[in-house]
Amino acid sequence: MIAPVMGFCLYMKYLFKKGGDFGMANEQNLKPSEHELTQEEQKKGGKKSAELRSLKSTVRKQLAQKVPRKGMADVHKLMDEMGIPKGSRNYNEAITAAVLYKAAKGNIAAAKYIHELIGEKPAEKVEVEMGPATRDAIADMSLEDRLALRDELLMKLGGSE
């Protein structure tokens, strides 16, 4: 305990002999604030960030919990069909299995979610080339038939009006 105090005293003596600056704030060495937010706003942001980190941590812990047998027979049956080992059946696995099941059954939203999740987002723009016969056939259709064809194509592509 004495050694650090002695070191500090020797350092102060050295600075005093040099007639140097003791690190005190004055108008010459003050720097303007680089923060755009006030301290109060920064404080609020820090608290909100801490709350969100805590919430994420809680959700991760809950997702890692094992899926109980009681009341979840259909979930376990699905995971059996998908070959998920009984030892690793947590809520995270159950949700993944359910989304994969829905996507396999044709749910476009579930399929899009999976693609986005794994970083293979499908193209948002689809270009269709039509030959003269197709253009002529569409030109001869009534407005109602054209709208019905458009709706049918959008459903196949997974889009909406």
C-alpha atoms as an extended CHARMM CRD file, in Angstrom:
* protein
*
       161  EXT
         1         1  MET       CA              0.0000000000        0.0000000000        0.0000000000  PROA      1               0.0000000000
         2         2  ILE       CA              2.8800000000        2.3470000000        0.7230000000  PROA      2               0.0000000000
         3         3  ALA       CA              4.6460000000        1.7170000000       -2.6110000000  PROA      3               0.0000000000
         4         4  PRO       CA              1.8320000000        3.1590000000       -4.7960000000  PROA      4               0.0000000000
         5         5  VAL       CA              1.5580000000        6.2120000000       -2.5410000000  PROA      5               0.0000000000
         6         6  MET       CA              5.3320000000        6.7640000000       -2.7380000000  PROA      6               0.0000000000
         7         7  GLY       CA              5.2300000000        6.4070000000       -6.5060000000  PROA      7               0.0000000000
         8         8  PHE       CA              2.4650000000        8.9660000000       -6.7510000000  PROA      8               0.0000000000
         9         9  CYS       CA              4.3400000000       11.3780000000       -4.5030000000  PROA      9               0.0000000000
        10        10  LEU       CA              7.5160000000       11.0500000000       -6.5890000000  PROA      10              0.0000000000
        11        11  TYR       CA              5.5140000000       11.6580000000       -9.7700000000  PROA      11              0.0000000000
        12        12  MET       CA              3.8970000000       14.7870000000       -8.3050000000  PROA      12              0.0000000000
        13        13  LYS       CA              7.3260000000       16.0550000000       -7.1790000000  PROA      13              0.0000000000
        14        14  TYR       CA              8.6440000000       15.4950000000      -10.7180000000  PROA      14              0.0000000000
        15        15  LEU       CA              5.7390000000       17.4480000000      -12.2390000000  PROA      15              0.0000000000
        16        16  PHE       CA              6.1200000000       20.2540000000       -9.7130000000  PROA      16              0.0000000000
        17        17  LYS       CA              9.8680000000       20.6250000000      -10.4580000000  PROA      17              0.0000000000
        18        18  LYS       CA              9.1360000000       20.8640000000      -14.1770000000  PROA      18              0.0000000000
        19        19  GLY       CA              6.5740000000       23.5530000000      -13.4010000000  PROA      19              0.0000000000
        20        20  GLY       CA              4.2870000000       21.4840000000      -15.5350000000  PROA      20              0.0000000000
        21        21  ASP       CA              0.6440000000       20.9480000000      -15.9240000000  PROA      21              0.0000000000
        22        22  PHE       CA             -1.0100000000       18.8590000000      -13.2260000000  PROA      22              0.0000000000
        23        23  GLY       CA             -3.7660000000       17.7860000000      -15.5730000000  PROA      23              0.0000000000
        24        24  MET       CA             -6.2230000000       20.3390000000      -14.2670000000  PROA      24              0.0000000000
        25        25  ALA       CA             -8.9890000000       21.3970000000      -16.6270000000  PROA      25              0.0000000000
        26        26  ASN       CA             -8.8020000000       24.9600000000      -17.8930000000  PROA      26              0.0000000000
        27        27  GLU       CA            -10.0250000000       26.8830000000      -20.9270000000  PROA      27              0.0000000000
        28        28  GLN       CA             -6.9160000000       26.0180000000      -22.9650000000  PROA      28              0.0000000000
        29        29  ASN       CA             -7.1950000000       22.2310000000      -22.6860000000  PROA      29              0.0000000000
        30        30  LEU       CA            -10.9850000000       21.7310000000      -22.7300000000  PROA      30              0.0000000000
        31        31  LYS       CA            -12.2960000000       19.9510000000      -25.8090000000  PROA      31              0.0000000000
        32        32  PRO       CA            -15.7980000000       20.4920000000      -27.1820000000  PROA      32              0.0000000000
        33        33  SER       CA            -18.2020000000       17.5980000000      -26.6700000000  PROA      33              0.0000000000
        34        34  GLU       CA            -18.2780000000       15.1630000000      -29.5870000000  PROA      34              0.0000000000
        35        35  HSD       CA            -21.6340000000       13.6990000000      -28.5300000000  PROA      35              0.0000000000
        36        36  GLU       CA            -24.7830000000       14.7760000000      -30.3310000000  PROA      36              0.0000000000
        37        37  LEU       CA            -27.0160000000       13.4970000000      -27.5340000000  PROA      37              0.0000000000
        38        38  THR       CA            -27.3100000000       15.0620000000      -24.1320000000  PROA      38              0.0000000000
        39        39  GLN       CA            -26.1500000000       13.1010000000      -21.1100000000  PROA      39              0.0000000000
        40        40  GLU       CA            -29.7720000000       12.5150000000      -20.1410000000  PROA      40              0.0000000000
        41        41  GLU       CA            -30.5520000000       11.0660000000      -23.5890000000  PROA      41              0.0000000000
        42        42  GLN       CA            -27.4160000000        8.9070000000      -23.4570000000  PROA      42              0.0000000000
        43        43  LYS       CA            -28.4610000000        7.6520000000      -20.0240000000  PROA      43              0.0000000000
        44        44  LYS       CA            -31.9520000000        6.7360000000      -21.2750000000  PROA      44              0.0000000000
        45        45  GLY       CA            -30.4640000000        4.9770000000      -24.3070000000  PROA      45              0.0000000000
        46        46  GLY       CA            -28.1030000000        2.9900000000      -22.0980000000  PROA      46              0.0000000000
        47        47  LYS       CA            -30.9590000000        1.8900000000      -19.8460000000  PROA      47              0.0000000000
        48        48  LYS       CA            -33.0980000000        0.8460000000      -22.8180000000  PROA      48              0.0000000000
        49        49  SER       CA            -30.1640000000       -1.0730000000      -24.2980000000  PROA      49              0.0000000000
        50        50  ALA       CA            -29.6380000000       -2.8950000000      -20.9890000000  PROA      50              0.0000000000
        51        51  GLU       CA            -33.3450000000       -3.7810000000      -20.8260000000  PROA      51              0.0000000000
        52        52  LEU       CA            -33.2810000000       -5.2110000000      -24.3510000000  PROA      52              0.0000000000
        53        53  ARG       CA            -30.1310000000       -7.2450000000      -23.6330000000  PROA      53              0.0000000000
        54        54  SER       CA            -31.8160000000       -8.6430000000      -20.5360000000  PROA      54              0.0000000000
        55        55  LEU       CA            -34.9630000000       -9.5050000000      -22.5050000000  PROA      55              0.0000000000
        56        56  LYS       CA            -32.9430000000      -11.2320000000      -25.2500000000  PROA      56              0.0000000000
        57        57  SER       CA            -31.0760000000      -13.2140000000      -22.6140000000  PROA      57              0.0000000000
        58        58  THR       CA            -34.3420000000      -14.3000000000      -20.9930000000  PROA      58              0.0000000000
        59        59  VAL       CA            -35.8350000000      -15.3530000000      -24.3360000000  PROA      59              0.0000000000
        60        60  ARG       CA            -32.6830000000      -17.3240000000      -25.2390000000  PROA      60              0.0000000000
        61        61  LYS       CA            -32.8410000000      -19.1450000000      -21.8950000000  PROA      61              0.0000000000
        62        62  GLN       CA            -36.5260000000      -19.9590000000      -22.4070000000  PROA      62              0.0000000000
        63        63  LEU       CA            -35.9290000000      -21.2090000000      -25.9510000000  PROA      63              0.0000000000
        64        64  ALA       CA            -33.1890000000      -23.5110000000      -24.6640000000  PROA      64              0.0000000000
        65        65  GLN       CA            -35.5560000000      -25.2020000000      -22.1940000000  PROA      65              0.0000000000
        66        66  LYS       CA            -36.7230000000      -28.7120000000      -22.9900000000  PROA      66              0.0000000000
        67        67  VAL       CA            -40.1920000000      -29.1570000000      -24.4670000000  PROA      67              0.0000000000
        68        68  PRO       CA            -42.4060000000      -30.9520000000      -21.9240000000  PROA      68              0.0000000000
        69        69  ARG       CA            -44.2860000000      -34.1020000000      -22.9330000000  PROA      69              0.0000000000
        70        70  LYS       CA            -47.5430000000      -33.0010000000      -21.3350000000  PROA      70              0.0000000000
        71        71  GLY       CA            -49.7110000000      -31.0040000000      -23.7210000000  PROA      71              0.0000000000
        72        72  MET       CA            -47.1050000000      -31.0710000000      -26.4980000000  PROA      72              0.0000000000
        73        73  ALA       CA            -47.7230000000      -34.4950000000      -28.0260000000  PROA      73              0.0000000000
        74        74  ASP       CA            -48.2590000000      -33.0810000000      -31.5190000000  PROA      74              0.0000000000
        75        75  VAL       CA            -44.9550000000      -31.1840000000      -31.3270000000  PROA      75              0.0000000000
        76        76  HSD       CA            -43.1020000000      -34.3200000000      -30.2300000000  PROA      76              0.0000000000
        77        77  LYS       CA            -44.7870000000      -36.3250000000      -32.9900000000  PROA      77              0.0000000000
        78        78  LEU       CA            -43.6090000000      -33.7730000000      -35.5620000000  PROA      78              0.0000000000
        79        79  MET       CA            -40.0680000000      -33.8550000000      -34.1760000000  PROA      79              0.0000000000
        80        80  ASP       CA            -40.1490000000      -37.6860000000      -34.2670000000  PROA      80              0.0000000000
        81        81  GLU       CA            -41.1330000000      -37.5410000000      -37.9510000000  PROA      81              0.0000000000
        82        82  MET       CA            -38.3150000000      -35.0820000000      -38.6590000000  PROA      82              0.0000000000
        83        83  GLY       CA            -35.7460000000      -37.2490000000      -36.8750000000  PROA      83              0.0000000000
        84        84  ILE       CA            -34.8720000000      -34.7580000000      -34.1320000000  PROA      84              0.0000000000
        85        85  PRO       CA            -33.2430000000      -36.6820000000      -31.2600000000  PROA      85              0.0000000000
        86        86  LYS       CA            -35.1820000000      -36.7270000000      -28.0120000000  PROA      86              0.0000000000
        87        87  GLY       CA            -32.2260000000      -35.3210000000      -26.0440000000  PROA      87              0.0000000000
        88        88  SER       CA            -32.0550000000      -32.0620000000      -28.0100000000  PROA      88              0.0000000000
        89        89  ARG       CA            -35.7320000000      -31.1940000000      -28.0860000000  PROA      89              0.0000000000
        90        90  ASN       CA            -35.9590000000      -27.6410000000      -26.8510000000  PROA      90              0.0000000000
        91        91  TYR       CA            -38.3860000000      -24.8850000000      -27.8160000000  PROA      91              0.0000000000
        92        92  ASN       CA            -35.9470000000      -23.5330000000      -30.3780000000  PROA      92              0.0000000000
        93        93  GLU       CA            -35.9170000000      -26.9180000000      -32.1470000000  PROA      93              0.0000000000
        94        94  ALA       CA            -39.7230000000      -27.1390000000      -31.8880000000  PROA      94              0.0000000000
        95        95  ILE       CA            -40.2330000000      -23.7390000000      -33.5130000000  PROA      95              0.0000000000
        96        96  THR       CA            -37.7710000000      -24.5740000000      -36.2790000000  PROA      96              0.0000000000
        97        97  ALA       CA            -39.5150000000      -27.8850000000      -36.9310000000  PROA      97              0.0000000000
        98        98  ALA       CA            -42.9360000000      -26.2110000000      -37.0510000000  PROA      98              0.0000000000
        99        99  VAL       CA            -41.7690000000      -23.5540000000      -39.5200000000  PROA      99              0.0000000000
       100       100  LEU       CA            -40.0860000000      -26.1780000000      -41.7220000000  PROA      100             0.0000000000
       101       101  TYR       CA            -43.2450000000      -28.2940000000      -41.6270000000  PROA      101             0.0000000000
       102       102  LYS       CA            -45.4150000000      -25.3520000000      -42.6770000000  PROA      102             0.0000000000
       103       103  ALA       CA            -43.0000000000      -24.4200000000      -45.4750000000  PROA      103             0.0000000000
       104       104  ALA       CA            -43.0030000000      -28.0210000000      -46.7320000000  PROA      104             0.0000000000
       105       105  LYS       CA            -46.8150000000      -27.9680000000      -46.7860000000  PROA      105             0.0000000000
       106       106  GLY       CA            -46.7640000000      -24.8840000000      -49.0410000000  PROA      106             0.0000000000
       107       107  ASN       CA            -46.9380000000      -21.9510000000      -46.6270000000  PROA      107             0.0000000000
       108       108  ILE       CA            -45.2070000000      -19.1870000000      -48.6110000000  PROA      108             0.0000000000
       109       109  ALA       CA            -44.5960000000      -16.9520000000      -45.5730000000  PROA      109             0.0000000000
       110       110  ALA       CA            -42.8400000000      -19.8020000000      -43.7370000000  PROA      110             0.0000000000
       111       111  ALA       CA            -40.6970000000      -20.5520000000      -46.7890000000  PROA      111             0.0000000000
       112       112  LYS       CA            -39.7190000000      -16.8810000000      -47.1150000000  PROA      112             0.0000000000
       113       113  TYR       CA            -38.8620000000      -16.7710000000      -43.4160000000  PROA      113             0.0000000000
       114       114  ILE       CA            -36.5710000000      -19.7880000000      -43.7500000000  PROA      114             0.0000000000
       115       115  HSD       CA            -34.8280000000      -18.3090000000      -46.7840000000  PROA      115             0.0000000000
       116       116  GLU       CA            -34.2920000000      -14.9990000000      -45.0010000000  PROA      116             0.0000000000
       117       117  LEU       CA            -33.0820000000      -16.7980000000      -41.8850000000  PROA      117             0.0000000000
       118       118  ILE       CA            -30.3790000000      -18.7150000000      -43.7420000000  PROA      118             0.0000000000
       119       119  GLY       CA            -29.4270000000      -15.7420000000      -45.9120000000  PROA      119             0.0000000000
       120       120  GLU       CA            -30.8820000000      -17.0070000000      -49.1770000000  PROA      120             0.0000000000
       121       121  LYS       CA            -33.5270000000      -14.3930000000      -49.7130000000  PROA      121             0.0000000000
       122       122  PRO       CA            -35.2150000000      -15.0490000000      -53.0610000000  PROA      122             0.0000000000
       123       123  ALA       CA            -35.3190000000      -12.3390000000      -55.6990000000  PROA      123             0.0000000000
       124       124  GLU       CA            -38.0920000000       -9.8420000000      -55.1270000000  PROA      124             0.0000000000
       125       125  LYS       CA            -38.4990000000       -9.0820000000      -58.8070000000  PROA      125             0.0000000000
       126       126  VAL       CA            -39.5650000000      -11.7240000000      -61.3040000000  PROA      126             0.0000000000
       127       127  GLU       CA            -39.3000000000      -11.0220000000      -64.9810000000  PROA      127             0.0000000000
       128       128  VAL       CA            -41.5440000000      -12.9510000000      -67.3300000000  PROA      128             0.0000000000
       129       129  GLU       CA            -40.9350000000      -13.0720000000      -71.0380000000  PROA      129             0.0000000000
       130       130  MET       CA            -43.9510000000      -13.5620000000      -73.2560000000  PROA      130             0.0000000000
       131       131  GLY       CA            -44.0830000000      -14.5120000000      -76.8710000000  PROA      131             0.0000000000
       132       132  PRO       CA            -46.4570000000      -12.8820000000      -79.3700000000  PROA      132             0.0000000000
       133       133  ALA       CA            -49.0220000000      -15.6600000000      -78.9280000000  PROA      133             0.0000000000
       134       134  THR       CA            -49.2000000000      -15.0530000000      -75.1600000000  PROA      134             0.0000000000
       135       135  ARG       CA            -49.5330000000      -11.2850000000      -75.6460000000  PROA      135             0.0000000000
       136       136  ASP       CA            -52.3230000000      -11.8020000000      -78.1750000000  PROA      136             0.0000000000
       137       137  ALA       CA            -54.1270000000      -14.2260000000      -75.8650000000  PROA      137             0.0000000000
       138       138  ILE       CA            -53.9670000000      -11.7420000000      -72.9790000000  PROA      138             0.0000000000
       139       139  ALA       CA            -55.0500000000       -8.8680000000      -75.2300000000  PROA      139             0.0000000000
       140       140  ASP       CA            -58.1540000000      -10.8230000000      -76.2360000000  PROA      140             0.0000000000
       141       141  MET       CA            -59.1490000000      -11.4570000000      -72.5600000000  PROA      141             0.0000000000
       142       142  SER       CA            -61.7530000000       -9.4500000000      -70.7190000000  PROA      142             0.0000000000
       143       143  LEU       CA            -60.6660000000       -7.2230000000      -67.8410000000  PROA      143             0.0000000000
       144       144  GLU       CA            -62.1370000000       -9.6820000000      -65.3170000000  PROA      144             0.0000000000
       145       145  ASP       CA            -60.1720000000      -12.5740000000      -66.8510000000  PROA      145             0.0000000000
       146       146  ARG       CA            -56.9610000000      -10.5220000000      -66.8210000000  PROA      146             0.0000000000
       147       147  LEU       CA            -57.4420000000       -9.6700000000      -63.1390000000  PROA      147             0.0000000000
       148       148  ALA       CA            -58.1650000000      -13.3180000000      -62.3150000000  PROA      148             0.0000000000
       149       149  LEU       CA            -55.0000000000      -14.3870000000      -64.1830000000  PROA      149             0.0000000000
       150       150  ARG       CA            -52.9740000000      -11.7440000000      -62.3530000000  PROA      150             0.0000000000
       151       151  ASP       CA            -54.3070000000      -12.9010000000      -58.9730000000  PROA      151             0.0000000000
       152       152  GLU       CA            -53.5530000000      -16.5380000000      -59.8400000000  PROA      152             0.0000000000
       153       153  LEU       CA            -49.9670000000      -15.6860000000      -60.8270000000  PROA      153             0.0000000000
       154       154  LEU       CA            -49.4430000000      -13.6340000000      -57.6880000000  PROA      154             0.0000000000
       155       155  MET       CA            -50.6640000000      -16.5020000000      -55.5300000000  PROA      155             0.0000000000
       156       156  LYS       CA            -48.2520000000      -18.8790000000      -57.2540000000  PROA      156             0.0000000000
       157       157  LEU       CA            -45.3880000000      -16.4380000000      -56.7130000000  PROA      157             0.0000000000
       158       158  GLY       CA            -46.3370000000      -15.8130000000      -53.0940000000  PROA      158             0.0000000000
       159       159  GLY       CA            -47.0340000000      -12.1210000000      -53.5490000000  PROA      159             0.0000000000
       160       160  SER       CA            -50.0450000000      -10.0070000000      -52.8650000000  PROA      160             0.0000000000
       161       161  GLU       CA            -51.8680000000       -7.1950000000      -54.6070000000  PROA      161             0.0000000000
